[in-house]
Amino acid sequence: MLYPENLGIVDDLVSYIAVGARSVEDQQHRFVASGIDQPTGLKNPTSGNLNIMFNALYAAQQKQEFLFNGQHIKSSSNPLAHVILRGSLNEYGDNRPNYYYEDLLKTISMYEEGSFKNPMIVIDTNHDNSGKQYLEQMRIVKQTMINRHWNQKVSQFVRGFLIESFLEDGCQEPDGEVFGKSITDPCLGWERTEELVNYIYENI
């Protein structure tokens, strides 16, 4: 949900919505998330501050009153709002992944300290968790699945992955000529995506 004002255009076409790392601190995004019917993931900010992410989650799971597209809105709350761990950058611009075992336990602890409905963690396998090294997405999924098997709480809370996927591996410039190859972040191609989804299914 990059631009909340466009939500009405696509609302009936999407089954899942994510609020990005640079939007999760924005009050309008938080309030609009509280009025969405679909499950809505809220990413940690690029700083990695989990308190900011959980503040956004709290706002999304409450009833809100706000102005939106020139109208006074009363939202009913979004009990399906949840957190997405996407890694972060430190002050030197280095990637700080947060899908590791200890990171998951810390996030679970923060869930348990609050009063949130339908607690769930989704792991973003790209962005700062992979450093946009798209093949690392496969390893991150497999490592997380091992952690789910190792710890019952991790298995209970970690319910899904965001995987950047397209038809062809990698990415290209906007004027590139390869059909089905991303012009933004590098992605897993169709065959590797199929392999990874099957791996998840077989190891749940």
Secondary structure, 3 states (H helix, E strand, C coil): CCCHHHHHHHCCCCCCEEECCCCCCCHHHHHHHCCCCCCEEEECCCCCCHHHHHHHHHHHCCCCEEEECCEEEECCCCCCEEEEECCEECCCCCEECCCCHHHHHHHHHHHHHCCCCCCCEEEECCHHHHCCCCCHHHHHHHHHHHHHHHCHHHHHHEEEEECCECCCCEECCCCCCCCCCECCCCEECHHHHHHHHHHHHHCC
